Amino acid sequence: MLTLKIIQDNPDFVIERLKIKGYNAREIVQKIIETNNKRRDSQAKVDLLKAEMNRLSKEIGILFREGKTTEANSAREQTAVLKNEIKELDASFSEFDEQLSSLLVNLPNLPNELVPAGTTADDNLEVKRGGVIPQLSGEKLPHWELIKKYDIIDFDLGTKLTGAGFPVYKGKGAKLQRALINFFLDEGEKAGYREVLPPIVVNEASGFGTGQLPDKEGMMYHITAENFYMVPTAEVPVTNIYRDVILDEADLPVKNMAYTPCFRREAGSWGAHVRGLNRLHQFDKVEIVQIAHPEKSYEALDQMLAHVENLIIKLGLPYRILRLCGGDMSFTSALTYDFEVFSAAQERWLEVSSVSNFETYQANRLKCRYKGKDSKKPELTHTLNGSALALPRIVAAILENNQTGTGIKIPDVLVPYCGFDIIN
């Protein structure tokens, strides 16, 4: 969440920047400032009353020693009155503090100056394009037909076992899935990311720390008995490793990656654009996460973009990189780039990765800080993450773009991982 300092010091700037995200922040910013002023006034009054109590306590001792019992008892009565006033003011402070927290968590992150104006995905800015869109000969089948033809992914069986959006991968389909995960992890290790294998269920504090909670869109699966949540992305557990942690400045950046299944309710999703692997309730993804020095986080973002781009190039997929406009960005992001690959049979672009810099927004929720050897106090880090990569649409594009009359050719880079070079 945004720091109180930036809101107090630059309210008009905050209001104007959030207009880029299509968010009218004027009322909530005013409430934040008013509530914080009331909270500070309560604290100031408490401090004055406590100082008076301390003075009276010393005076009472002196009066008793001097035998002035009446005056001492009168002072005692005054301290009792002060205690009640302090108790009431403490309650007011707690109430203001709770109100302030509720207001702050509902204010989005400020978009970086590079974020283009716009309200929908149509306003996103294409910054790069690469690869060659394949020209398929003969009948070209979409992946939901190919998976039936070669019996590699079964949606009907998944529906039987669980429900729609939970496919079963079989035979070479399962091996391709595992090959992609291992390939992404190996490439991440080469790029300096340390692999972790986190839980796929997290507590409420973790969901709050990275901004998934409060869950405004109802996208997370909630386990009510224990108040746990199924992870929508490995970003949540991996970033929360550093919740309430003070890092040594010399150790920055911290680079971690993780493979996890991901779970999203995707409420309200329907239509041809979400058919087959295009949108699932459970899918596999490798996530990269960095905890970076504020002065170097945009260098880290560029490195992460280059890493994701390299993965797609090695898979031989045509791609484009988009800088998201304000209206298409997430609540928590300061700057986001999306990677899309072209699906030759569907003849459309499919999003396969988002890479974002959150600056201090998540770190402030997490209380993730760093301290240099000459620092007087810890400072907030910047946090970044990106999909490297999400599998379903990558698989869809591989199947569709590499289909031939004799089968589906496996990208050369995956053959050592798969143990086969064609699905037939």
C-alpha positions as a printed NumPy array, in Angstrom:
array([[  0.   ,   0.   ,   0.   ],
       [  1.032,   3.619,  -0.411],
       [  2.932,   5.176,   2.457],
       [  1.24 ,   7.825,   4.575],
       [  4.131,  10.168,   3.868],
       [  3.559,  10.355,   0.128],
       [ -0.174,  10.881,   0.667],
       [  0.313,  13.551,   3.34 ],
       [  3.103,  15.34 ,   1.478],
       [  1.721,  15.066,  -2.083],
       [ -2.06 ,  14.544,  -2.02 ],
       [ -2.682,  16.301,  -5.34 ],
       [  0.069,  14.264,  -7.019],
       [ -1.459,  11.018,  -5.741],
       [ -4.914,  12.027,  -6.989],
       [ -3.644,  12.998, -10.438],
       [ -1.498,   9.883, -10.905],
       [ -4.315,   7.528,  -9.954],
       [ -6.488,   9.083, -12.664],
       [ -4.205,   7.189, -15.085],
       [ -5.638,   3.98 , -13.579],
       [ -9.142,   5.342, -13.932],
       [ -9.417,   5.726, -10.165],
       [-10.936,   8.81 ,  -8.549],
       [ -8.929,   9.071,  -5.343],
       [ -9.913,  12.551,  -4.169],
       [-12.455,  11.487,  -1.535],
       [-10.417,   8.625,  -0.084],
       [ -7.22 ,  10.726,   0.015],
       [ -9.061,  13.451,   1.937],
       [-10.443,  10.859,   4.358],
       [ -6.969,   9.398,   4.867],
       [ -5.513,  12.811,   5.71 ],
       [ -8.404,  13.701,   8.023],
       [ -8.307,  10.336,   9.812],
       [ -4.545,  10.466,  10.227],
       [ -4.791,  13.988,  11.683],
       [ -7.395,  12.789,  14.194],
       [ -5.209,   9.81 ,  15.06 ],
       [ -2.196,  12.052,  15.631],
       [ -4.256,  14.473,  17.724],
       [ -5.38 ,  11.572,  19.933],
       [ -1.799,  10.421,  20.357],
       [ -0.62 ,  13.952,  21.173],
       [ -3.281,  14.31 ,  23.865],
       [ -2.335,  10.927,  25.329],
       [  1.298,  11.957,  25.458],
       [  0.396,  15.165,  27.304],
       [ -1.799,  13.332,  29.799],
       [  0.895,  10.71 ,  30.431],
       [  3.423,  13.453,  31.039],
       [  1.018,  15.014,  33.558],
       [  0.54 ,  11.626,  35.242],
       [  4.279,  11.198,  35.58 ],
       [  4.53 ,  14.654,  37.138],
       [  1.744,  13.887,  39.595],
       [  3.263,  10.511,  40.515],
       [  6.505,  12.188,  41.499],
       [  4.604,  14.883,  43.392],
       [  2.556,  12.3  ,  45.315],
       [  5.719,  10.673,  46.641],
       [  7.085,  14.011,  47.766],
       [  3.804,  14.992,  49.449],
       [  3.61 ,  11.725,  51.387],
       [  7.197,  12.13 ,  52.566],
       [  6.367,  15.642,  53.742],
       [  3.31 ,  14.338,  55.591],
       [  0.861,  16.175,  53.336],
       [ -1.574,  13.273,  53.155],
       [ -4.621,  15.309,  52.066],
       [ -2.768,  16.901,  49.16 ],
       [ -1.276,  13.514,  48.19 ],
       [ -4.704,  11.819,  48.117],
       [ -6.09 ,  14.694,  46.05 ],
       [ -3.264,  14.179,  43.541],
       [ -4.082,  10.461,  43.485],
       [ -7.661,  11.264,  42.561],
       [ -6.395,  13.428,  39.715],
       [ -4.29 ,  10.536,  38.385],
       [ -7.369,   8.284,  38.422],
       [ -9.224,  10.817,  36.293],
       [ -6.264,  11.046,  33.937],
       [ -6.126,   7.245,  33.587],
       [ -9.75 ,   7.17 ,  32.458],
       [ -9.14 ,   9.977,  29.958],
       [ -6.099,   8.138,  28.598],
       [ -8.103,   4.926,  28.282],
       [-10.79 ,   6.729,  26.266],
       [ -8.202,   8.418,  24.054],
       [ -6.397,   5.1  ,  23.482],
       [ -9.699,   3.623,  22.303],
       [-10.174,   6.574,  19.95 ],
       [ -6.631,   6.175,  18.646],
       [ -7.213,   2.471,  17.962],
       [-10.453,   3.266,  16.153],
       [ -8.778,   5.921,  13.997],
       [ -5.857,   3.59 ,  13.341],
       [ -8.209,   0.826,  12.159],
       [-10.115,   3.258,   9.947],
       [ -6.849,   4.507,   8.471],
       [ -5.662,   0.99 ,   7.655],
       [ -8.977,   0.196,   5.949],
       [ -8.684,   3.31 ,   3.804],
       [ -5.061,   2.72 ,   2.858],
       [ -5.545,  -0.859,   1.649],
       [ -8.27 ,   0.304,  -0.735],
       [ -6.014,   2.809,  -2.508],
       [ -4.233,   1.411,  -5.609],
       [ -0.546,   1.752,  -6.32 ],
       [  0.625,   4.797,  -8.253],
       [  1.417,   4.088, -11.92 ],
       [  4.944,   4.798, -13.071],
       [  5.453,   7.766, -15.422],
       [  5.983,   5.293, -18.306],
       [  2.44 ,   3.942, -17.997],
       [  0.364,   5.053, -20.998],
       [ -3.084,   6.509, -20.513],
       [ -6.003,   4.297, -21.473],
       [ -8.91 ,   2.334, -20.105],
       [ -8.872,  -1.091, -21.794],
       [ -6.481,  -3.636, -23.308],
       [ -6.954,  -1.916, -26.665],
       [ -4.991,   1.033, -25.256],
       [ -1.911,  -1.021, -24.317],
       [  1.291,   0.002, -26.056],
       [  3.174,  -2.557, -28.155],
       [  6.883,  -2.024, -27.519],
       [  8.399,  -4.998, -29.339],
       [  7.567,  -7.888, -31.621],
       [  9.642, -10.934, -32.501],
       [  9.59 , -14.352, -34.141],
       [  7.791, -15.476, -37.291],
       [  4.1  , -16.29 , -37.425],
       [  3.873, -19.751, -39.022],
       [  1.856, -20.244, -42.184],
       [  0.118, -23.57 , -41.649],
       [ -0.749, -25.633, -44.693],
       [ -3.834, -27.78 , -44.991],
       [ -6.393, -28.035, -42.215],
       [ -5.272, -26.199, -39.092],
       [ -6.847, -27.358, -35.876],
       [ -7.181, -25.392, -32.645],
       [ -5.536, -26.991, -29.646],
       [ -8.843, -28.229, -28.189],
       [ -9.217, -30.405, -31.282],
       [ -5.555, -31.454, -31.347],
       [ -5.602, -32.69 , -27.753],
       [ -8.542, -34.954, -28.578],
       [ -6.922, -36.179, -31.776],
       [ -3.729, -37.222, -29.974],
       [ -5.358, -38.007, -26.573],
       [ -2.939, -35.874, -24.552],
       [ -5.238, -33.653, -22.458],
       [ -8.711, -34.651, -21.282],
       [-11.174, -31.947, -20.266],
       [-14.118, -34.327, -19.916],
       [-12.225, -36.482, -17.44 ],
       [-11.208, -33.381, -15.492],
       [-14.844, -32.321, -15.319],
       [-15.746, -35.772, -14.01 ],
       [-13.057, -35.648, -11.315],
       [-13.461, -32.013, -10.28 ],
       [-15.272, -29.653, -12.616],
       [-14.822, -27.475, -15.68 ],
       [-11.404, -25.849, -15.969],
       [ -9.459, -28.696, -14.314],
       [ -7.957, -30.753, -17.185],
       [ -6.174, -34.095, -16.911],
       [ -2.85 , -34.319, -18.775],
       [ -2.094, -37.763, -20.195],
       [  0.853, -39.534, -21.83 ],
       [  2.892, -37.173, -23.963],
       [  0.721, -34.289, -22.792],
       [  1.823, -34.892, -19.203],
       [  5.449, -35.275, -20.285],
       [  5.299, -32.021, -22.27 ],
       [  3.928, -30.264, -19.21 ],
       [  6.718, -31.612, -17.009],
       [  9.328, -30.819, -19.686],
       [  8.272, -27.164, -19.84 ],
       [  8.384, -26.807, -16.05 ],
       [ 11.89 , -28.278, -15.853],
       [ 13.08 , -26.21 , -18.813],
       [ 11.813, -22.985, -17.233],
       [ 13.406, -23.855, -13.876],
       [ 16.76 , -24.738, -15.452],
       [ 16.783, -21.495, -17.421],
       [ 15.902, -19.566, -14.276],
       [ 18.795, -21.146, -12.414],
       [ 21.159, -20.088, -15.206],
       [ 19.853, -16.533, -14.79 ],
       [ 20.715, -16.532, -11.082],
       [ 17.352, -17.402,  -9.529],
       [ 17.292, -19.706,  -6.516],
       [ 14.579, -22.322,  -6.673],
       [ 12.166, -22.684,  -3.772],
       [  9.23 , -25.066,  -3.462],
       [  6.659, -23.242,  -1.325],
       [  3.271, -24.327,   0.024],
       [  0.387, -23.915,  -2.398],
       [ -1.905, -22.899,   0.463],
       [ -1.297, -19.608,   2.278],
       [ -2.711, -17.786,   5.259],
       [ -4.542, -14.474,   5.277],
       [ -1.435, -12.481,   6.218],
       [  0.353, -13.739,   3.101],
       [ -2.569, -12.865,   0.857],
       [ -2.671,  -9.373,   2.357],
       [  1.085,  -8.905,   2.07 ],
       [  1.185,  -9.12 ,  -1.715],
       [ -2.16 ,  -7.384,  -2.253],
       [ -4.387, -10.322,  -3.214],
       [ -6.436,  -9.619,  -0.089],
       [ -8.852,  -8.001,   0.337],
       [ -9.96 , -10.132,  -2.658],
       [-11.974,  -7.558,  -4.562],
       [-12.77 ,  -9.76 ,  -7.558],
       [-13.434, -13.057,  -5.776],
       [-10.656, -14.788,  -7.705],
       [ -9.11 , -16.808,  -4.882],
       [-10.25 , -20.208,  -3.657],
       [-10.895, -19.965,   0.081],
       [-10.574, -22.865,   2.521],
       [-13.039, -21.667,   5.125],
       [-12.327, -24.079,   7.99 ],
       [ -8.71 , -22.921,   8.427],
       [ -9.107, -19.524,   6.708],
       [ -6.446, -20.491,   4.157],
       [ -6.284, -19.609,   0.462],
       [ -5.13 , -21.633,  -2.56 ],
       [ -2.347, -19.685,  -4.26 ],
       [ -3.344, -17.825,  -7.438],
       [  0.369, -17.536,  -8.226],
       [  3.688, -18.427,  -6.577],
       [  4.234, -14.689,  -6.18 ],
       [  2.236, -14.875,  -2.945],
       [  4.247, -17.422,  -0.909],
       [  7.63 , -16.551,  -2.439],
       [  7.376, -12.793,  -1.835],
       [  6.003, -13.394,   1.659],
       [  9.206, -15.211,   2.592],
       [ 10.462, -11.684,   3.223],
       [  7.49 , -10.417,   5.23 ],
       [  8.727,  -8.666,   8.395],
       [ 12.341,  -9.168,   7.283],
       [ 15.141,  -6.588,   7.245],
       [ 17.658,  -7.481,   4.534],
       [ 21.266,  -6.41 ,   4.293],
       [ 21.668,  -3.92 ,   1.471],
       [ 24.678,  -5.881,   0.237],
       [ 22.431,  -8.933,  -0.354],
       [ 20.154,  -7.113,  -2.82 ],
       [ 18.792,  -8.097,  -5.225],
       [ 17.346, -11.313,  -3.853],
       [ 16.249, -13.546,  -6.748],
       [ 13.93 , -16.52 ,  -6.222],
       [ 11.803, -18.676,  -8.505],
       [  9.195, -21.325,  -7.886],
       [  7.015, -23.774,  -9.725],
       [  3.512, -24.201,  -8.317],
       [  0.09 , -25.16 ,  -9.497],
       [ -2.05 , -21.996,  -9.488],
       [ -5.738, -21.756,  -8.645],
       [ -8.119, -19.054,  -9.843],
       [-11.88 , -19.015,  -9.748],
       [-12.044, -16.845, -12.901],
       [-15.607, -15.932, -11.993],
       [-17.642, -14.574, -14.894],
       [-15.34 , -15.951, -17.632],
       [-17.044, -17.48 , -20.631],
       [-17.025, -17.494, -24.432],
       [-14.799, -18.79 , -27.214],
       [-11.821, -16.744, -26.046],
       [-11.589, -18.882, -22.89 ],
       [-12.049, -22.23 , -24.608],
       [ -9.694, -25.152, -23.962],
       [ -6.399, -24.129, -22.357],
       [ -7.045, -20.411, -22.82 ],
       [ -8.396, -20.074, -19.289],
       [ -8.313, -22.648, -16.496],
       [ -9.135, -22.838, -12.814],
       [ -5.931, -24.827, -12.153],
       [ -2.746, -24.396, -14.155],
       [  1.02 , -24.703, -13.792],
       [  3.399, -21.772, -13.733],
       [  6.996, -20.923, -12.954],
       [  7.286, -17.533, -11.257],
       [ 10.352, -15.344, -10.836],
       [ 10.512, -12.877,  -7.935],
       [ 13.041, -10.193,  -7.058],
       [ 13.49 ,  -8.085,  -3.933],
       [ 15.48 ,  -5.108,  -5.206],
       [ 17.089,  -1.864,  -4.115],
       [ 14.775,   1.042,  -4.991],
       [ 17.453,   2.694,  -7.121],
       [ 17.995,  -0.47 ,  -9.163],
       [ 14.528,  -2.013,  -9.458],
       [ 13.952,  -0.83 , -13.017],
       [ 17.256,  -2.385, -14.052],
       [ 15.931,  -5.576, -12.461],
       [ 12.68 ,  -5.202, -14.408],
       [ 14.604,  -4.945, -17.686],
       [ 16.568,  -8.088, -16.778],
       [ 13.367,  -9.972, -16.038],
       [ 11.852,  -8.881, -19.354],
       [ 14.953, -10.103, -21.186],
       [ 14.769, -13.441, -19.363],
       [ 11.117, -14.059, -20.295],
       [ 11.743, -12.971, -23.88 ],
       [ 14.646, -15.414, -24.135],
       [ 12.421, -18.294, -22.997],
       [  9.868, -17.545, -25.699],
       [ 12.566, -17.177, -28.36 ],
       [ 14.034, -20.561, -27.418],
       [ 10.596, -22.127, -27.786],
       [ 10.39 , -20.672, -31.288],
       [  7.11 , -18.826, -30.7  ],
       [  6.133, -15.512, -32.33 ],
       [  5.579, -12.917, -29.627],
       [  4.934,  -9.315, -28.788],
       [  5.566,  -7.261, -25.64 ],
       [  2.964,  -4.778, -24.422],
       [  3.295,  -2.021, -21.866],
       [ -0.038,  -1.975, -20.08 ],
       [ -2.09 ,   1.201, -19.935],
       [ -3.36 ,   2.508, -16.624],
       [ -6.829,   1.033, -16.995],
       [ -5.53 ,  -2.48 , -17.738],
       [ -3.006,  -2.656, -14.891],
       [ -3.423,  -4.529, -11.65 ],
       [ -4.366,  -2.782,  -8.415],
       [ -0.869,  -3.271,  -6.974],
       [  1.435,  -2.674,  -9.955],
       [  3.448,   0.441, -10.765],
       [  4.481,  -0.774, -14.232],
       [  3.55 ,  -3.981, -16.054],
       [  4.609,  -5.571, -19.325],
       [  2.621,  -8.421, -20.847],
       [  4.052, -11.035, -23.198],
       [  1.739, -12.523, -25.782],
       [  2.405, -15.367, -28.223],
       [  0.559, -15.834, -31.48 ],
       [ -1.714, -18.832, -31.811],
       [ -1.73 , -19.815, -35.494],
       [ -4.908, -21.892, -35.453],
       [ -6.919, -19.46 , -33.349],
       [ -5.313, -16.548, -35.21 ],
       [ -5.057, -14.452, -32.078],
       [ -2.559, -13.321, -29.468],
       [ -2.499, -15.166, -26.138],
       [ -1.105, -13.65 , -22.957],
       [  1.538, -15.923, -21.403],
       [  3.346, -13.657, -18.948],
       [  3.033, -10.462, -16.938],
       [  6.183,  -8.888, -15.526],
       [  5.669,  -6.109, -12.979],
       [  7.458,  -3.706, -10.68 ],
       [  5.429,  -2.911,  -7.561],
       [  7.996,  -0.436,  -6.199],
       [  7.306,  -0.071,  -2.432],
       [  3.596,  -0.949,  -2.571],
       [  3.915,  -4.61 ,  -1.578],
       [  6.967,  -3.973,   0.583],
       [  5.008,  -1.522,   2.726],
       [  2.327,  -4.163,   3.331],
       [  4.955,  -6.817,   3.95 ],
       [  7.243,  -4.583,   6.019],
       [ 10.054,  -5.868,   3.796],
       [ 13.008,  -3.548,   4.323],
       [ 16.747,  -3.274,   3.837],
       [ 19.482,  -1.545,   5.763],
       [ 22.94 ,  -0.443,   4.667],
       [ 25.956,  -0.399,   6.956],
       [ 25.717,   3.395,   7.272],
       [ 21.905,   3.596,   7.365],
       [ 20.215,   5.124,  10.393],
       [ 17.01 ,   3.146,   9.871],
       [ 15.692,   0.46 ,   7.512],
       [ 14.1  ,   1.513,   4.216],
       [ 11.442,  -0.207,   2.129],
       [ 12.623,  -2.423,  -0.726],
       [ 11.038,  -2.689,  -4.152],
       [  9.405,  -5.987,  -5.171],
       [  9.039,  -7.428,  -8.679],
       [  7.669, -10.598, -10.173],
       [  6.88 , -12.216, -13.477],
       [  5.572, -15.382, -15.093],
       [  8.442, -17.357, -16.561],
       [  6.229, -18.854, -17.809],
       [  2.539, -19.764, -17.403],
       [  2.031, -23.084, -19.167],
       [ -1.512, -23.395, -20.552],
       [ -1.341, -20.879, -23.382],
       [  2.295, -21.737, -24.087],
       [  1.171, -25.338, -24.579],
       [ -1.745, -24.172, -26.748],
       [  0.595, -22.166, -28.989],
       [  3.172, -24.977, -29.22 ],
       [  0.492, -27.481, -30.242],
       [ -1.159, -25.211, -32.779],
       [  1.935, -23.6  , -34.307],
       [  3.872, -26.863, -34.682],
       [  1.143, -29.095, -36.092],
       [  2.039, -30.973, -39.282],
       [  0.478, -33.687, -41.385],
       [  2.307, -36.337, -39.364],
       [  1.978, -34.93 , -35.86 ],
       [  2.993, -32.078, -33.599],
       [  6.689, -31.254, -33.659],
       [  8.283, -30.573, -30.268],
       [ 10.536, -27.474, -30.069],
       [ 14.186, -28.56 , -30.224],
       [ 14.988, -27.091, -26.817],
       [ 12.372, -29.344, -25.17 ],
       [ 13.333, -32.639, -26.833],
       [ 15.96 , -33.547, -24.18 ],
       [ 13.342, -32.911, -21.487],
       [ 10.49 , -34.745, -23.255],
       [ 12.392, -37.737, -24.556],
       [ 10.512, -37.496, -27.867],
       [ 10.451, -35.047, -30.765],
       [  6.892, -35.449, -32.027],
       [  3.391, -36.09 , -30.729],
       [  1.616, -38.497, -33.075]])
